[in-house]
Amino acid sequence: MIRLALLLAFVATPASPACRLALALGIDVSRSVDARDYAIQREGLLAALADRVIVDAFLKPKDRVALAVFEWSGQAQQDIVLDWTEVAGEADLARIRDRIAGHRRVADHLPTGLGAALDFGRTLLDRAPDCLARTLDISGDGRSNDGRKPEEVYAAEDFGETLVNGLPIGGHEADIAIYYRTRVIRGPGAFVEIARTQDDYPRAILRKLEKELTEQLLGRAEGSGRRG
């Protein structure tokens, strides 16, 4: 009961904006992601956004979540799939799923510009609706090999209070989970949710969204309470 009260206080105080979380999902579509991998990622995300647990996490409590989705590959290639959309009801989630399902991949032959993807996510969040918290969710199956590396971007750019979580996908590069833990995620409470292979992506993205929409927000609420 105490933990629930903390979360409700975090998202429903009279002085807070109507949006509790701006969440940007960055999806790797570099050349290591073949057509089958891409289909697994898209269908996995669609299934997660239709799952009852995730739907309830978006809609309860009533303060909204704003969602954006982009695909990334080379350092100059980032493609917005879904621009900022506030989720107020199940109809909004249905429209979001339709938008994702109707999107077609722009390129499938480019390298892995992970640093550029992080910077793109940062600028995307800079124009998000006014929300209490901001999270960038980056998934990928390889290390950055094009343009600035993640640590260079973090050293040069101001991410403020934005949390960056990671979904490393195994099967292509050894120790990719360690790379994401040490180079990609940032901020208090940031985490990785590991997909052992592309086939494990649907489970991982569902669990990751559940954490971001519930447990991670609760952790922020408790941290805010301790500072007071």
DRENGU-612551 format. One record per residue (C-alpha): residue number from 1; residue in one letter; x, y, z. Coordinates in Angstrom, 3 decimals, padded with zeros to 6 digits. Layout:
+-----+------+----------+----------+----------+
| pos | code |       xx |       yy |       zz |
+-----+------+----------+----------+----------+
| NUM |    a |        X |        Y |        Z |
...
+-----+------+----------+----------+----------+
This chain:
+-----+------+----------+----------+----------+
| pos | code |       xx |       yy |       zz |
+-----+------+----------+----------+----------+
|   1 |    m |  000.000 |  000.000 |  000.000 |
|   2 |    i |  002.832 |  002.399 |  000.764 |
|   3 |    r |  004.454 |  001.757 | -002.632 |
|   4 |    l |  001.116 |  002.300 | -004.419 |
|   5 |    a |  000.555 |  005.529 | -002.510 |
|   6 |    l |  003.989 |  006.767 | -003.545 |
|   7 |    l |  003.241 |  006.078 | -007.197 |
|   8 |    l | -000.143 |  007.774 | -007.055 |
|   9 |    a |  001.396 |  010.793 | -005.346 |
|  10 |    f |  004.087 |  010.947 | -008.022 |
|  11 |    v |  001.644 |  010.960 | -010.924 |
|  12 |    a | -001.424 |  012.692 | -009.506 |
|  13 |    t | -000.401 |  015.712 | -007.459 |
|  14 |    p | -002.377 |  018.845 | -008.423 |
|  15 |    a |  000.792 |  020.692 | -009.491 |
|  16 |    s |  001.973 |  017.949 | -011.857 |
|  17 |    p |  001.426 |  018.007 | -015.614 |
|  18 |    a | -001.141 |  015.609 | -017.089 |
|  19 |    c |  001.641 |  013.463 | -018.565 |
|  20 |    r |  003.581 |  011.182 | -016.243 |
|  21 |    l |  006.103 |  009.784 | -018.759 |
|  22 |    a |  007.518 |  010.631 | -022.190 |
|  23 |    l |  008.812 |  007.334 | -023.595 |
|  24 |    a |  010.794 |  007.131 | -026.836 |
|  25 |    l |  011.524 |  003.705 | -028.332 |
|  26 |    g |  014.568 |  003.451 | -030.611 |
|  27 |    i |  014.676 |  000.264 | -032.715 |
|  28 |    d |  017.807 | -001.032 | -034.455 |
|  29 |    v |  017.275 | -001.693 | -038.193 |
|  30 |    s |  020.941 | -001.789 | -039.244 |
|  31 |    r |  022.260 | -004.347 | -041.740 |
|  32 |    s |  022.599 | -007.091 | -039.117 |
|  33 |    v |  018.801 | -007.037 | -038.775 |
|  34 |    d |  017.522 | -009.116 | -041.680 |
|  35 |    a |  013.923 | -009.294 | -042.893 |
|  36 |    r |  013.043 | -012.080 | -040.465 |
|  37 |    d |  014.595 | -010.239 | -037.513 |
|  38 |    y |  012.764 | -007.066 | -038.490 |
|  39 |    a |  009.433 | -008.890 | -038.638 |
|  40 |    i |  010.041 | -010.407 | -035.196 |
|  41 |    q |  010.793 | -006.975 | -033.729 |
|  42 |    r |  007.749 | -005.326 | -035.289 |
|  43 |    e |  005.342 | -008.128 | -034.388 |
|  44 |    g |  006.826 | -008.350 | -030.903 |
|  45 |    l |  006.256 | -004.652 | -030.286 |
|  46 |    l |  002.729 | -004.836 | -031.680 |
|  47 |    a |  001.928 | -007.798 | -029.435 |
|  48 |    a |  003.327 | -006.003 | -026.394 |
|  49 |    l |  001.233 | -002.897 | -027.092 |
|  50 |    a | -001.879 | -005.094 | -027.236 |
|  51 |    d | -001.054 | -007.133 | -024.124 |
|  52 |    r | -003.518 | -006.514 | -021.277 |
|  53 |    v | -000.729 | -005.906 | -018.757 |
|  54 |    i |  000.849 | -003.214 | -020.948 |
|  55 |    v | -002.482 | -001.633 | -021.872 |
|  56 |    d | -003.346 | -001.322 | -018.176 |
|  57 |    a |  000.128 |  000.059 | -017.430 |
|  58 |    f | -000.441 |  002.803 | -020.010 |
|  59 |    l | -003.937 |  003.669 | -018.801 |
|  60 |    k | -003.723 |  003.294 | -015.007 |
|  61 |    p | -003.374 |  005.686 | -013.259 |
|  62 |    k | -005.081 |  008.335 | -015.366 |
|  63 |    d | -002.096 |  010.639 | -015.945 |
|  64 |    r | -001.051 |  010.008 | -019.517 |
|  65 |    v |  002.006 |  008.513 | -021.172 |
|  66 |    a |  003.378 |  010.101 | -024.353 |
|  67 |    l |  004.938 |  007.617 | -026.780 |
|  68 |    a |  007.230 |  008.020 | -029.796 |
|  69 |    v |  008.926 |  005.313 | -031.883 |
|  70 |    f |  011.867 |  005.616 | -034.257 |
|  71 |    e |  014.106 |  003.277 | -036.227 |
|  72 |    w |  017.833 |  003.834 | -036.442 |
|  73 |    s |  020.828 |  002.416 | -038.293 |
|  74 |    g |  023.716 |  004.486 | -039.751 |
|  75 |    q |  024.809 |  007.718 | -038.120 |
|  76 |    a |  022.693 |  009.774 | -040.555 |
|  77 |    q |  019.702 |  007.435 | -040.689 |
|  78 |    q |  016.940 |  007.770 | -038.143 |
|  79 |    d |  013.324 |  007.415 | -039.208 |
|  80 |    i |  010.343 |  008.401 | -037.049 |
|  81 |    v |  007.733 |  005.654 | -037.099 |
|  82 |    l |  005.403 |  007.309 | -034.592 |
|  83 |    d |  005.700 |  010.938 | -033.558 |
|  84 |    w |  004.683 |  011.976 | -030.068 |
|  85 |    t |  001.263 |  010.591 | -029.222 |
|  86 |    e | -000.400 |  010.868 | -025.832 |
|  87 |    v | -002.213 |  007.715 | -024.765 |
|  88 |    a | -005.526 |  008.533 | -023.133 |
|  89 |    g | -007.441 |  005.366 | -023.962 |
|  90 |    e | -007.418 |  002.043 | -025.754 |
|  91 |    a | -008.388 |  003.726 | -029.024 |
|  92 |    d | -005.083 |  005.651 | -028.936 |
|  93 |    l | -003.145 |  002.409 | -028.512 |
|  94 |    a | -005.074 |  000.864 | -031.414 |
|  95 |    r | -004.113 |  003.798 | -033.643 |
|  96 |    i | -000.499 |  003.494 | -032.501 |
|  97 |    r | -000.462 | -000.188 | -033.419 |
|  98 |    d | -001.959 |  000.594 | -036.830 |
|  99 |    r |  000.721 |  003.207 | -037.425 |
| 100 |    i |  003.539 |  000.793 | -036.517 |
| 101 |    a |  002.013 | -002.051 | -038.544 |
| 102 |    g |  001.740 |  000.180 | -041.608 |
| 103 |    h |  005.315 |  001.462 | -041.464 |
| 104 |    r |  007.843 |  000.205 | -043.986 |
| 105 |    r |  011.574 |  000.015 | -043.328 |
| 106 |    v |  013.544 |  002.735 | -045.121 |
| 107 |    a |  016.951 |  001.035 | -045.464 |
| 108 |    d |  018.425 | -002.361 | -044.624 |
| 109 |    h |  022.099 | -002.042 | -045.571 |
| 110 |    l |  023.533 |  000.542 | -043.193 |
| 111 |    p |  025.973 |  000.187 | -040.253 |
| 112 |    t |  025.295 |  000.690 | -036.548 |
| 113 |    g |  025.331 |  004.344 | -035.512 |
| 114 |    l |  024.372 |  003.840 | -031.878 |
| 115 |    g |  025.791 |  007.142 | -030.665 |
| 116 |    a |  023.786 |  009.022 | -033.286 |
| 117 |    a |  020.680 |  007.082 | -032.270 |
| 118 |    l |  021.138 |  008.178 | -028.660 |
| 119 |    d |  021.555 |  011.801 | -029.724 |
| 120 |    f |  018.496 |  011.592 | -031.981 |
| 121 |    g |  016.492 |  010.177 | -029.086 |
| 122 |    r |  017.678 |  013.023 | -026.869 |
| 123 |    t |  016.521 |  015.686 | -029.342 |
| 124 |    l |  013.241 |  013.832 | -029.871 |
| 125 |    l |  012.604 |  013.908 | -026.128 |
| 126 |    d |  013.453 |  017.622 | -026.060 |
| 127 |    r |  010.250 |  018.277 | -028.021 |
| 128 |    a |  008.106 |  015.755 | -026.156 |
| 129 |    p |  004.991 |  016.875 | -024.262 |
| 130 |    d |  005.593 |  018.257 | -020.797 |
| 131 |    c |  005.901 |  015.109 | -018.681 |
| 132 |    l |  007.164 |  014.362 | -015.194 |
| 133 |    a |  009.734 |  011.831 | -016.442 |
| 134 |    r |  011.579 |  011.103 | -019.694 |
| 135 |    t |  012.897 |  007.727 | -020.823 |
| 136 |    l |  014.777 |  006.704 | -023.951 |
| 137 |    d |  014.513 |  002.972 | -024.706 |
| 138 |    i |  017.175 |  001.730 | -027.140 |
| 139 |    s |  017.306 | -001.801 | -028.553 |
| 140 |    g |  020.085 | -003.229 | -030.714 |
| 141 |    d |  022.149 | -006.282 | -031.565 |
| 142 |    g |  025.602 | -004.767 | -032.041 |
| 143 |    r |  028.209 | -002.262 | -030.932 |
| 144 |    s |  028.389 |  001.185 | -032.477 |
| 145 |    n |  030.589 |  001.150 | -035.608 |
| 146 |    d |  029.557 |  004.363 | -037.381 |
| 147 |    g |  030.013 |  007.915 | -036.099 |
| 148 |    r |  030.310 |  008.927 | -032.478 |
| 149 |    k |  030.305 |  006.223 | -029.846 |
| 150 |    p |  027.800 |  006.340 | -026.980 |
| 151 |    e |  030.383 |  007.558 | -024.465 |
| 152 |    e |  031.369 |  010.409 | -026.809 |
| 153 |    v |  027.757 |  011.503 | -027.147 |
| 154 |    y |  027.234 |  011.426 | -023.388 |
| 155 |    a |  030.387 |  013.483 | -022.856 |
| 156 |    a |  029.345 |  016.135 | -025.374 |
| 157 |    e |  025.549 |  016.395 | -025.016 |
| 158 |    d |  023.247 |  017.292 | -022.137 |
| 159 |    f |  020.812 |  014.477 | -021.431 |
| 160 |    g |  019.575 |  016.126 | -018.252 |
| 161 |    e |  017.361 |  013.794 | -016.214 |
| 162 |    t |  016.575 |  011.515 | -019.156 |
| 163 |    l |  016.979 |  007.837 | -018.335 |
| 164 |    v |  018.315 |  005.568 | -021.060 |
| 165 |    n |  017.390 |  001.897 | -020.857 |
| 166 |    g |  018.742 | -000.807 | -023.159 |
| 167 |    l |  017.443 | -003.940 | -024.818 |
| 168 |    p |  020.541 | -005.770 | -026.111 |
| 169 |    i |  019.807 | -008.623 | -028.513 |
| 170 |    g |  022.197 | -011.554 | -028.501 |
| 171 |    g |  023.180 | -013.821 | -031.330 |
| 172 |    h |  025.330 | -011.485 | -033.438 |
| 173 |    e |  028.028 | -010.103 | -031.131 |
| 174 |    a |  029.558 | -011.546 | -027.989 |
| 175 |    d |  029.038 | -009.680 | -024.699 |
| 176 |    i |  026.519 | -007.269 | -026.191 |
| 177 |    a |  024.663 | -007.161 | -022.862 |
| 178 |    i |  027.854 | -006.051 | -021.083 |
| 179 |    y |  028.387 | -003.383 | -023.752 |
| 180 |    y |  024.884 | -002.014 | -023.181 |
| 181 |    r |  025.331 | -002.072 | -019.410 |
| 182 |    t |  028.662 | -000.218 | -019.492 |
| 183 |    r |  028.305 |  002.074 | -022.520 |
| 184 |    v |  024.630 |  002.643 | -023.339 |
| 185 |    i |  022.341 |  002.908 | -020.325 |
| 186 |    r |  022.483 |  005.994 | -018.133 |
| 187 |    g |  020.747 |  007.563 | -015.156 |
| 188 |    p |  019.633 |  006.358 | -011.710 |
| 189 |    g |  017.696 |  003.124 | -012.017 |
| 190 |    a |  018.480 |  002.592 | -015.716 |
| 191 |    f |  018.472 | -001.081 | -016.697 |
| 192 |    v |  018.947 | -003.573 | -019.501 |
| 193 |    e |  016.418 | -006.230 | -020.461 |
| 194 |    i |  018.277 | -008.902 | -022.416 |
| 195 |    a |  016.887 | -010.749 | -025.425 |
| 196 |    r |  019.003 | -013.878 | -025.772 |
| 197 |    t |  018.303 | -013.966 | -029.523 |
| 198 |    q |  015.961 | -012.173 | -031.911 |
| 199 |    d |  013.365 | -014.868 | -031.182 |
| 200 |    d |  013.419 | -013.729 | -027.539 |
| 201 |    y |  012.707 | -010.103 | -028.473 |
| 202 |    p |  008.897 | -010.279 | -028.002 |
| 203 |    r |  009.284 | -011.431 | -024.393 |
| 204 |    a |  011.993 | -008.871 | -023.700 |
| 205 |    i |  010.158 | -005.849 | -025.110 |
| 206 |    l |  006.994 | -006.760 | -023.195 |
| 207 |    r |  008.889 | -007.085 | -019.918 |
| 208 |    k |  010.854 | -003.915 | -020.614 |
| 209 |    l |  007.743 | -001.840 | -021.268 |
| 210 |    e |  006.145 | -003.221 | -018.126 |
| 211 |    k |  009.140 | -002.130 | -016.045 |
| 212 |    e |  009.303 |  001.331 | -017.646 |
| 213 |    l |  005.598 |  002.003 | -017.198 |
| 214 |    t |  005.349 |  000.722 | -013.621 |
| 215 |    e |  008.412 | -000.301 | -011.594 |
| 216 |    q |  010.757 |  002.376 | -012.896 |
| 217 |    l |  008.256 |  005.170 | -012.308 |
| 218 |    l |  007.697 |  003.848 | -008.804 |
| 219 |    g |  011.439 |  003.936 | -008.192 |
| 220 |    r |  011.542 |  007.557 | -009.296 |
| 221 |    a |  008.656 |  008.363 | -006.947 |
| 222 |    e |  010.451 |  006.753 | -004.010 |
| 223 |    g |  013.693 |  008.558 | -004.886 |
| 224 |    s |  011.840 |  011.854 | -005.022 |
| 225 |    g |  010.368 |  011.127 | -001.607 |
| 226 |    r |  013.807 |  010.402 | -000.122 |
| 227 |    r |  015.186 |  013.679 | -001.431 |
| 228 |    g |  012.421 |  015.527 |  000.360 |
+-----+------+----------+----------+----------+
